[in-house]
Amino acid sequence: MVFKCQEDSFLTEFTSKVIQCEETKEPIIEYGKVLKFEGYQVILENTILFPAGGGQPHDVGWLNDKEVVQVLRKGDQALHFTKEPIEAGTDVVQKIDWSRRFDHMQQHSGQHLLSAILEKDHNLPTTSWWLGAEESFIEINSTSISDNILQIVEDTCNKLIQLAIPVTVKFLKANDPDLNEAHTRGLPKDCMDTIRVICIGDIDENMCCGTHVSNLSQLQIIKLLGVEPGKKGKTNLRFLVGNRVTKAFQKMLDREKALTGLLKNEPSKHEELVTKLQKNLKVTNKNLQNVLSELAQYEIEKIKNTQPKPKYVFLFKKEANPDFNRAICKGLENEGMFVFVASEDPDKPKEGQIIIQGEESDFKALGQQITDILKGKGAFKNGKFQGKVGDLGGINKCKKLVEDYFNNVV
Ligand SMILES: [Zn+2]
Protein backbone atom coordinates (compact mmCIF):
# COMPACT_ATOMS: atom_id res chain seq x y z
CA MET A 1 0.00 0.00 0.00
CA VAL A 2 1.18 3.50 -0.81
CA PHE A 3 0.37 5.71 2.16
CA LYS A 4 -0.97 9.23 1.76
CA CYS A 5 2.32 10.59 3.21
CA GLN A 6 4.19 8.86 0.38
CA GLU A 7 1.88 10.32 -2.28
CA ASP A 8 2.12 13.83 -0.88
CA SER A 9 4.82 14.41 1.75
CA PHE A 10 3.65 17.98 2.35
CA LEU A 11 0.17 17.12 3.67
CA THR A 12 -0.12 18.21 7.31
CA GLU A 13 -3.79 17.47 7.88
CA PHE A 14 -5.98 14.63 6.61
CA THR A 15 -9.22 12.88 7.60
CA SER A 16 -9.48 9.09 7.64
CA LYS A 17 -11.56 6.34 9.27
CA VAL A 18 -10.35 4.09 12.11
CA ILE A 19 -10.42 0.42 11.01
CA GLN A 20 -9.07 -1.23 14.14
CA CYS A 21 -7.85 -0.37 17.65
CA GLU A 22 -6.03 -2.91 19.84
CA GLU A 23 -4.09 -2.83 23.11
CA THR A 24 -0.29 -3.05 22.83
CA LYS A 25 2.80 -3.23 25.01
CA GLU A 26 5.25 -2.91 22.16
CA PRO A 27 8.04 -0.45 23.08
CA ILE A 28 8.65 2.90 21.42
CA ILE A 29 11.92 3.34 19.60
CA GLU A 30 13.01 6.96 19.57
CA TYR A 31 16.20 7.49 17.51
CA GLY A 32 17.46 4.07 18.60
CA LYS A 33 16.45 4.45 22.27
CA VAL A 34 13.94 1.83 23.45
CA LEU A 35 11.18 3.24 25.69
CA LYS A 36 8.52 1.21 27.51
CA PHE A 37 4.96 1.76 26.33
CA GLU A 38 1.49 0.56 27.19
CA GLY A 39 -1.41 1.78 25.10
CA TYR A 40 -3.17 1.18 21.81
CA GLN A 41 -2.34 0.46 18.17
CA VAL A 42 -4.71 2.17 15.77
CA ILE A 43 -5.06 1.24 12.09
CA LEU A 44 -6.64 3.79 9.75
CA GLU A 45 -7.87 3.59 6.17
CA ASN A 46 -4.93 5.79 5.14
CA THR A 47 -2.40 7.99 6.86
CA ILE A 48 -0.22 11.07 6.51
CA LEU A 49 1.87 9.91 9.51
CA PHE A 50 4.99 8.18 8.20
CA PRO A 51 5.75 4.78 9.73
CA ALA A 52 9.47 4.28 10.42
CA GLY A 53 11.31 2.77 7.44
CA GLY A 54 14.21 3.14 5.01
CA GLY A 55 16.33 4.71 7.75
CA GLN A 56 13.77 7.45 8.41
CA PRO A 57 12.29 7.58 11.96
CA HIS A 58 8.52 7.56 12.50
CA ASP A 59 6.38 10.68 12.64
CA VAL A 60 4.50 11.85 15.71
CA GLY A 61 1.22 13.74 15.64
CA TRP A 62 -2.42 13.58 16.64
CA LEU A 63 -5.60 11.69 15.77
CA ASN A 64 -8.22 14.31 16.71
CA ASP A 65 -6.81 15.43 20.09
CA LYS A 66 -5.16 12.08 20.89
CA GLU A 67 -1.39 12.04 20.70
CA VAL A 68 0.36 9.57 18.37
CA VAL A 69 3.74 8.70 19.87
CA GLN A 70 4.95 6.18 17.28
CA VAL A 71 3.94 4.84 13.88
CA LEU A 72 5.19 1.44 12.71
CA ARG A 73 4.68 -0.43 9.48
CA LYS A 74 3.17 -3.90 9.72
CA GLY A 75 2.77 -5.56 6.34
CA ASP A 76 1.04 -2.94 4.23
CA GLN A 77 -0.57 -1.18 7.17
CA ALA A 78 0.57 1.53 9.57
CA LEU A 79 0.10 1.11 13.33
CA HIS A 80 -0.46 4.39 15.18
CA PHE A 81 0.50 4.16 18.87
CA THR A 82 -1.82 6.15 21.16
CA LYS A 83 -2.25 6.29 24.94
CA GLU A 84 -6.05 6.27 24.65
CA PRO A 85 -8.28 4.01 22.53
CA ILE A 86 -10.26 5.27 19.53
CA GLU A 87 -13.37 3.36 18.50
CA ALA A 88 -13.34 1.63 15.10
CA GLY A 89 -15.54 3.42 12.55
CA THR A 90 -14.68 6.90 13.90
CA ASP A 91 -13.54 9.54 11.41
CA VAL A 92 -10.44 11.22 12.79
CA VAL A 93 -8.50 14.30 11.73
CA GLN A 94 -4.83 13.42 11.48
CA LYS A 95 -2.33 16.15 12.25
CA ILE A 96 1.41 15.90 12.02
CA ASP A 97 4.28 17.34 14.06
CA TRP A 98 5.54 19.16 10.98
CA SER A 99 8.83 20.49 12.34
CA ARG A 100 9.93 16.92 13.21
CA ARG A 101 8.77 15.56 9.83
CA PHE A 102 10.29 18.38 7.77
CA ASP A 103 13.57 17.87 9.65
CA HIS A 104 13.48 14.16 8.72
CA MET A 105 12.72 15.08 5.09
CA GLN A 106 15.69 17.44 4.98
CA GLN A 107 18.06 14.83 6.45
CA HIS A 108 16.69 12.01 4.27
CA SER A 109 16.72 13.89 0.93
CA GLY A 110 20.12 15.29 1.96
CA GLN A 111 21.35 11.73 2.42
CA HIS A 112 20.14 10.76 -1.07
CA LEU A 113 21.97 13.74 -2.57
CA LEU A 114 25.18 13.10 -0.64
CA SER A 115 25.16 9.35 -1.43
CA ALA A 116 24.58 10.09 -5.11
CA ILE A 117 27.50 12.55 -5.37
CA LEU A 118 29.84 10.31 -3.34
CA GLU A 119 29.11 7.36 -5.61
CA LYS A 120 28.90 9.11 -8.99
CA ASP A 121 31.81 11.51 -8.65
CA HIS A 122 34.11 9.66 -6.26
CA ASN A 123 33.24 5.97 -6.49
CA LEU A 124 32.36 5.87 -2.78
CA PRO A 125 29.15 3.80 -2.45
CA THR A 126 26.84 4.08 0.57
CA THR A 127 26.13 0.82 2.40
CA SER A 128 23.76 2.16 5.05
CA TRP A 129 22.83 5.33 6.89
CA TRP A 130 21.56 6.50 10.29
CA LEU A 131 19.29 9.45 11.07
CA GLY A 132 20.00 10.47 14.68
CA ALA A 133 18.30 12.93 17.03
CA GLU A 134 21.03 15.53 16.44
CA GLU A 135 23.33 14.20 13.74
CA SER A 136 23.16 11.68 10.93
CA PHE A 137 25.81 9.63 9.19
CA ILE A 138 26.29 7.74 5.95
CA GLU A 139 28.22 4.47 6.11
CA ILE A 140 30.60 4.40 3.16
CA ASN A 141 32.26 1.33 1.72
CA SER A 142 35.80 2.63 2.10
CA THR A 143 38.40 2.77 4.89
CA SER A 144 39.12 6.48 4.42
CA ILE A 145 38.07 9.66 2.64
CA SER A 146 40.41 12.61 2.28
CA ASP A 147 39.51 16.09 3.57
CA ASN A 148 39.92 17.33 0.03
CA ILE A 149 37.22 14.97 -1.31
CA LEU A 150 34.92 15.89 1.59
CA GLN A 151 35.27 19.56 0.68
CA ILE A 152 34.55 18.88 -3.00
CA VAL A 153 31.48 16.74 -2.11
CA GLU A 154 30.11 19.42 0.22
CA ASP A 155 30.63 22.17 -2.38
CA THR A 156 29.00 20.08 -5.14
CA CYS A 157 25.95 19.31 -2.98
CA ASN A 158 25.50 22.95 -1.98
CA LYS A 159 25.79 24.10 -5.63
CA LEU A 160 23.03 21.63 -6.58
CA ILE A 161 20.92 22.96 -3.69
CA GLN A 162 21.35 26.49 -5.10
CA LEU A 163 20.17 25.25 -8.50
CA ALA A 164 16.87 24.18 -6.88
CA ILE A 165 16.78 20.87 -8.72
CA PRO A 166 13.34 19.18 -8.52
CA VAL A 167 12.90 16.00 -6.48
CA THR A 168 10.17 13.76 -7.87
CA VAL A 169 8.65 10.39 -7.06
CA LYS A 170 8.06 7.64 -9.65
CA PHE A 171 5.91 4.59 -8.96
CA LEU A 172 7.05 1.56 -10.92
CA LYS A 173 5.73 -1.94 -11.49
CA ALA A 174 7.98 -4.88 -10.64
CA ASN A 175 8.61 -5.71 -14.33
CA ASP A 176 9.31 -2.11 -15.39
CA PRO A 177 12.66 -1.93 -17.26
CA ASP A 178 13.27 1.48 -15.59
CA LEU A 179 13.64 -0.39 -12.34
CA ASN A 180 17.15 -1.47 -13.25
CA GLU A 181 18.16 2.18 -13.31
CA ALA A 182 17.23 2.72 -9.69
CA HIS A 183 19.55 1.84 -6.85
CA THR A 184 18.65 0.36 -3.53
CA ARG A 185 22.13 1.08 -2.10
CA GLY A 186 21.80 -1.97 0.12
CA LEU A 187 19.37 -0.02 2.26
CA PRO A 188 16.69 -1.75 4.37
CA LYS A 189 14.29 -3.69 2.20
CA ASP A 190 11.36 -3.13 4.55
CA CYS A 191 9.48 -1.09 1.99
CA MET A 192 10.11 -3.19 -1.09
CA ASP A 193 6.45 -4.10 -1.57
CA THR A 194 5.95 -0.59 -2.92
CA ILE A 195 8.30 0.15 -5.75
CA ARG A 196 8.79 3.81 -5.31
CA VAL A 197 11.71 5.64 -6.87
CA ILE A 198 12.97 9.04 -5.70
CA CYS A 199 14.54 11.06 -8.52
CA ILE A 200 16.79 14.07 -8.01
CA GLY A 201 16.70 15.75 -11.45
CA ASP A 202 18.82 13.52 -13.69
CA ILE A 203 21.42 13.13 -10.93
CA ASP A 204 19.98 10.21 -9.02
CA GLU A 205 17.24 7.56 -8.99
CA ASN A 206 16.90 5.56 -5.82
CA MET A 207 14.28 3.15 -4.49
CA CYS A 208 12.97 4.46 -1.19
CA CYS A 209 9.82 4.49 0.95
CA GLY A 210 10.66 7.72 2.81
CA THR A 211 9.21 11.21 2.62
CA HIS A 212 11.23 13.73 0.64
CA VAL A 213 11.43 17.41 -0.20
CA SER A 214 10.06 18.39 -3.61
CA ASN A 215 13.00 20.57 -4.56
CA LEU A 216 16.66 20.61 -3.44
CA SER A 217 16.41 24.29 -2.41
CA GLN A 218 14.28 23.09 0.54
CA LEU A 219 17.45 21.48 1.95
CA GLN A 220 18.94 25.00 2.39
CA ILE A 221 22.48 23.71 3.08
CA ILE A 222 24.48 20.53 3.72
CA LYS A 223 27.34 20.60 6.20
CA LEU A 224 29.73 17.67 6.51
CA LEU A 225 31.02 17.27 10.06
CA GLY A 226 33.80 14.77 9.42
CA VAL A 227 34.48 11.07 9.18
CA GLU A 228 35.13 8.37 11.73
CA PRO A 229 35.94 4.67 11.41
CA GLY A 230 32.80 2.53 11.14
CA LYS A 231 32.39 -1.23 10.93
CA LYS A 232 35.22 -3.25 9.37
CA GLY A 233 36.28 -1.67 6.07
CA LYS A 234 33.71 1.16 6.40
CA THR A 235 33.81 4.86 7.21
CA ASN A 236 30.98 6.87 8.75
CA LEU A 237 30.49 10.34 7.29
CA ARG A 238 28.65 12.62 9.75
CA PHE A 239 26.45 15.34 8.30
CA LEU A 240 23.76 17.93 9.00
CA VAL A 241 21.16 19.35 6.63
CA GLY A 242 19.03 22.52 6.69
CA ASN A 243 17.66 23.70 10.01
CA ARG A 244 20.05 21.42 11.88
CA VAL A 245 22.98 23.43 10.48
CA THR A 246 21.46 26.68 11.80
CA LYS A 247 20.75 25.08 15.18
CA ALA A 248 24.27 23.65 15.47
CA PHE A 249 25.72 27.04 14.46
CA GLN A 250 23.70 28.79 17.17
CA LYS A 251 24.98 26.28 19.76
CA MET A 252 28.55 26.93 18.64
CA LEU A 253 27.97 30.70 18.89
CA ASP A 254 26.61 30.28 22.43
CA ARG A 255 29.67 28.23 23.41
CA GLU A 256 31.96 30.79 21.79
CA LYS A 257 30.23 33.60 23.67
CA ALA A 258 30.64 31.72 26.95
CA LEU A 259 34.33 31.13 26.20
CA THR A 260 34.82 34.81 25.25
CA GLY A 261 33.40 35.69 28.67
CA LEU A 262 35.63 33.22 30.48
CA LEU A 263 38.82 33.98 28.56
CA LYS A 264 38.09 37.71 28.33
CA ASN A 265 39.27 37.90 24.77
CA GLU A 266 37.98 37.60 21.21
CA PRO A 267 37.36 34.14 19.61
CA SER A 268 40.44 34.34 17.34
CA LYS A 269 42.58 34.42 20.51
CA HIS A 270 40.84 31.49 22.27
CA GLU A 271 43.17 28.75 21.06
CA GLU A 272 46.28 30.71 21.96
CA LEU A 273 44.88 31.57 25.41
CA VAL A 274 43.84 28.00 26.25
CA THR A 275 47.28 26.70 25.20
CA LYS A 276 48.86 29.28 27.48
CA LEU A 277 46.53 28.35 30.36
CA GLN A 278 47.30 24.65 29.93
CA LYS A 279 51.04 25.39 30.00
CA ASN A 280 50.65 27.51 33.14
CA LEU A 281 48.59 24.81 34.81
CA LYS A 282 51.31 22.25 34.11
CA VAL A 283 53.94 24.48 35.75
CA THR A 284 51.65 25.27 38.70
CA ASN A 285 50.92 21.57 39.22
CA LYS A 286 54.61 20.76 39.20
CA ASN A 287 55.25 23.50 41.78
CA LEU A 288 52.38 22.23 43.91
CA GLN A 289 53.82 18.73 43.69
CA ASN A 290 57.16 19.99 44.99
CA VAL A 291 55.54 21.94 47.83
CA LEU A 292 53.39 18.94 48.81
CA SER A 293 56.43 16.68 48.78
CA GLU A 294 58.28 19.11 51.11
CA LEU A 295 55.19 19.43 53.27
CA ALA A 296 54.96 15.63 53.56
CA GLN A 297 58.58 15.49 54.81
CA TYR A 298 57.84 18.30 57.28
CA GLU A 299 54.71 16.49 58.58
CA ILE A 300 56.64 13.22 58.93
CA GLU A 301 59.45 14.89 60.95
CA LYS A 302 56.92 16.71 63.13
CA ILE A 303 55.09 13.47 63.95
CA LYS A 304 58.32 11.55 64.54
CA ASN A 305 59.56 14.25 66.97
CA THR A 306 56.33 14.46 68.95
CA GLN A 307 56.72 13.27 72.54
CA PRO A 308 55.22 11.09 73.79
CA LYS A 309 55.08 9.23 70.51
CA PRO A 310 51.50 9.36 69.15
CA LYS A 311 49.60 6.08 68.81
CA TYR A 312 47.80 7.33 65.75
CA VAL A 313 47.92 9.96 63.03
CA PHE A 314 44.77 11.33 61.41
CA LEU A 315 45.48 13.59 58.47
CA PHE A 316 42.90 15.00 56.03
CA LYS A 317 44.17 17.56 53.58
CA LYS A 318 41.63 18.48 50.91
CA GLU A 319 44.30 19.79 48.56
CA ALA A 320 46.66 16.85 49.05
CA ASN A 321 47.05 14.22 46.37
CA PRO A 322 47.71 10.46 46.33
CA ASP A 323 51.49 11.10 46.16
CA PHE A 324 51.35 13.15 49.36
CA ASN A 325 49.31 10.44 51.09
CA ARG A 326 51.69 7.72 50.00
CA ALA A 327 54.75 9.76 51.11
CA ILE A 328 53.25 10.22 54.61
CA CYS A 329 52.52 6.49 54.92
CA LYS A 330 55.96 5.51 53.67
CA GLY A 331 57.68 7.95 56.06
CA LEU A 332 55.81 6.50 59.05
CA GLU A 333 55.96 2.87 57.94
CA ASN A 334 58.21 1.60 60.75
CA GLU A 335 56.98 3.87 63.54
CA GLY A 336 54.37 1.43 64.88
CA MET A 337 51.57 3.95 64.51
CA PHE A 338 48.04 3.76 63.11
CA VAL A 339 48.02 6.16 60.17
CA PHE A 340 44.93 7.51 58.42
CA VAL A 341 45.36 9.91 55.49
CA ALA A 342 42.70 11.25 53.16
CA SER A 343 42.50 13.68 50.26
CA GLU A 344 39.70 15.00 48.07
CA ASP A 345 39.32 14.37 44.36
CA PRO A 346 39.67 17.86 42.78
CA ASP A 347 37.12 17.02 40.06
CA LYS A 348 34.53 15.36 42.30
CA PRO A 349 33.98 17.14 45.61
CA LYS A 350 33.17 14.81 48.53
CA GLU A 351 34.88 11.91 46.77
CA GLY A 352 38.50 11.09 47.41
CA GLN A 353 41.19 8.67 48.35
CA ILE A 354 42.22 7.24 51.73
CA ILE A 355 45.08 5.12 53.02
CA ILE A 356 44.99 3.37 56.39
CA GLN A 357 48.17 1.81 57.67
CA GLY A 358 48.82 -0.09 60.89
CA GLU A 359 48.35 -3.27 62.86
CA GLU A 360 45.81 -5.65 61.46
CA SER A 361 44.05 -5.82 64.86
CA ASP A 362 43.48 -2.04 64.82
CA PHE A 363 42.27 -2.17 61.27
CA LYS A 364 39.89 -4.99 62.14
CA ALA A 365 38.44 -2.84 64.93
CA LEU A 366 38.14 0.36 62.86
CA GLY A 367 38.38 -0.45 59.15
CA GLN A 368 34.85 -1.59 58.50
CA GLN A 369 33.29 1.36 60.35
CA ILE A 370 35.51 3.89 58.57
CA THR A 371 34.85 2.48 55.12
CA ASP A 372 31.11 2.32 55.91
CA ILE A 373 30.99 5.99 57.00
CA LEU A 374 33.04 7.21 54.03
CA LYS A 375 31.46 4.77 51.53
CA GLY A 376 34.88 3.35 50.77
CA LYS A 377 35.93 0.55 48.48
CA GLY A 378 39.20 -1.34 48.76
CA ALA A 379 41.00 -4.08 50.67
CA PHE A 380 43.44 -4.42 53.56
CA LYS A 381 46.67 -5.87 52.22
CA ASN A 382 50.19 -6.07 53.69
CA GLY A 383 49.35 -3.83 56.63
CA LYS A 384 47.72 -1.19 54.44
CA PHE A 385 44.27 -0.23 53.19
CA GLN A 386 44.17 1.88 50.09
CA GLY A 387 41.02 2.82 48.32
CA LYS A 388 38.52 5.31 47.01
CA VAL A 389 35.79 6.86 49.12
CA GLY A 390 32.48 8.22 47.94
CA ASP A 391 31.51 10.55 50.80
CA LEU A 392 34.08 12.56 52.72
CA GLY A 393 31.21 14.26 54.60
CA GLY A 394 31.74 11.74 57.43
CA ILE A 395 35.42 12.57 57.95
CA ASN A 396 34.93 14.19 61.39
CA LYS A 397 32.92 11.19 62.54
CA CYS A 398 35.84 8.98 61.54
CA LYS A 399 38.30 11.23 63.37
CA LYS A 400 36.22 10.92 66.56
CA LEU A 401 36.03 7.14 66.09
CA VAL A 402 39.83 6.82 65.82
CA GLU A 403 40.40 9.24 68.76
CA ASP A 404 37.99 7.33 71.02
CA TYR A 405 39.43 3.99 70.05
CA PHE A 406 43.04 4.89 70.79
CA ASN A 407 42.28 6.92 73.93
CA ASN A 408 40.51 3.88 75.41
CA VAL A 409 43.02 1.30 74.27
CA VAL A 410 45.70 0.60 76.91
ZN1 LIG B 1 15.81 6.86 1.16
Boltz pocket constraint, residues with backbone or C-beta under 6 A from the ligand:
constraints:
  - pocket:
      binder: B
      contacts: [[A, 54], [A, 108], [A, 112], [A, 207], [A, 208], [A, 209], [A, 210]]
      max_distance: 6.0
